[in-house]
Amino acid sequence: MEQILVAHDLPTRIIDLGVKSYLGSGTPAALQVLLEDKWTALLLLSTREDEQ
């Protein structure tokens, strides 16, 4: 996901959400973008709607 945003010149930062056990799959994390890039990032990362 971060690569998609970086490819569109949106600065991102990975945020560690803390130490929790997820059956050995690592710790939870989130991507942070600038407030003015929020809707662009959401559109880029959302699933495509079926065209009718």
Residue, then its C-alpha position, 0 to 999 in steps of 0.5 A: m500500500e505504501q508503494i502505491l502512495v509513494a508512486h503518486d508522490l504522496p508522503t507516507r509514514i508507517i506507524d507502529l500501533g504497539v506490541k500485540s500478539y497476532l499469532g506470530s505475524g508481527t505487530p499491527a501498523a498503520l500508514q499515515v498521510l498528510l491531512e490534505d492527501k487523505w481523500t486521495a490516499l483513500l481513493l487510491l487504496s479503495t477497491r474499485e466499484d463495478e461500472q454499470 
